[in-house]
C-alpha cells in the first residue's frame, strides 16, 4: 500500500526523543549502513539531539521524518557544507526506514523531499551521499538521478560475533 505524504514533515526539537530512539534502532539493525555505532549514539543525549534539530535552520541542515500512525517510522537528514568553497554542496545522511515500513515508497518520499528542499536553497548545486555498495538503497538513489563517482573499499570496519566485516561504500552525486 502506498504511503501518504501528509505524514512527512521536518523534524523539530519536539521530535528529539523519538528521533534519538529511531536512530539507535537504525544503528543496531543496519550497522553496515552507518558510520556511527550504537555505542557511540548512546553517548549522545536527547538534549544534544534537540540542540542539533534546532540549529542552523532549513537552509543549512534539517531532518525529514515520516510518521505512520503517529509514530516516527523513517528519517533522512541533510546538511549544507559550511566552508565557503564548498557551500555549493549538500549532503544526505541518516536515511533509515523501519523494517515494517519498507517496500511502501517511504524512502523514495523522504529522498524526494530532501531533493526538493535542497533545490530551493540558494547556491546549492549538488547533493552528495554515501551508499553501501551491496545494499538495495543504491538502486533507489540511482532511480532518483544520483550517479556513482567513486568507491571506497573497506570504508567501514564492523566487529561482529564471528569476527570482522568490512563494508565498501559508493560515493554518489546528484547535480542540479
Secondary structure as GFF3:
##gff-version 3
##sequence-region A 1 176
A	DSSP	three_ten_helix	5	7	.	.	.	ID=ss1
A	DSSP	beta_strand	8	10	.	.	.	ID=ss2
A	DSSP	three_ten_helix	13	15	.	.	.	ID=ss3
A	DSSP	alpha_helix	16	29	.	.	.	ID=ss4
A	DSSP	three_ten_helix	31	33	.	.	.	ID=ss5
A	DSSP	alpha_helix	38	42	.	.	.	ID=ss6
A	DSSP	alpha_helix	46	54	.	.	.	ID=ss7
A	DSSP	beta_strand	61	68	.	.	.	ID=ss8
A	DSSP	beta_strand	71	80	.	.	.	ID=ss9
A	DSSP	three_ten_helix	84	86	.	.	.	ID=ss10
A	DSSP	beta_strand	89	97	.	.	.	ID=ss11
A	DSSP	three_ten_helix	99	101	.	.	.	ID=ss12
A	DSSP	alpha_helix	106	120	.	.	.	ID=ss13
A	DSSP	beta_strand	126	132	.	.	.	ID=ss14
A	DSSP	alpha_helix	137	143	.	.	.	ID=ss15
A	DSSP	beta_strand	147	160	.	.	.	ID=ss16
A	DSSP	beta_strand	163	175	.	.	.	ID=ss17
###
